[in-house]
């Protein structure tokens, strides 16, 4: 009986010692996996390097053949206006006119003065943004030729500006965002009486390109945010 009691006592002591060791191991593991998640921002403003300008005008009439000749003449005048200003012919595309029969859309005894309504669009695609911006300011000159350019379906200025050089600045922006994230993590570690360890996980956010504001669509704001999780050490 005494032997059994001694063995039980030894076993109990062993379990208690093992418990202390396990508790110590868990505590150490928890300390080593303390982390902090920070965000790093990089932001730039750049000028657009591509412009797509839509010149649209309308034509009303009752004779399709006459309307066709009018379109032909007006398109010729618009192309001359553009090429005289230095726009290359390969940067100009003329879309076929869109024609609607207004009389066919009427009901009952309704009558219209002009049966046909047609829209024509000439599109300029160019990398010479400043030159095209200057021409947009001069588009009222076309009114002297009887060609009023309309804009209600194409927004302010009928031009869309783009930036195509993102790949050239991506590496520097990612590096800047990463540095900013590490600066924030270091400050957190300092404030919490810790030391910053290595990176546990890093996620690069999507790049966004937006107009700086509605009045300067030719200036773009580019942003990227990185999310980085660092280990913390005692």
Order of alpha helices (4+ residues) and beta strands (2+ residues): alpha-beta-beta-alpha-beta-beta-beta-alpha-beta-alpha-beta-beta-beta
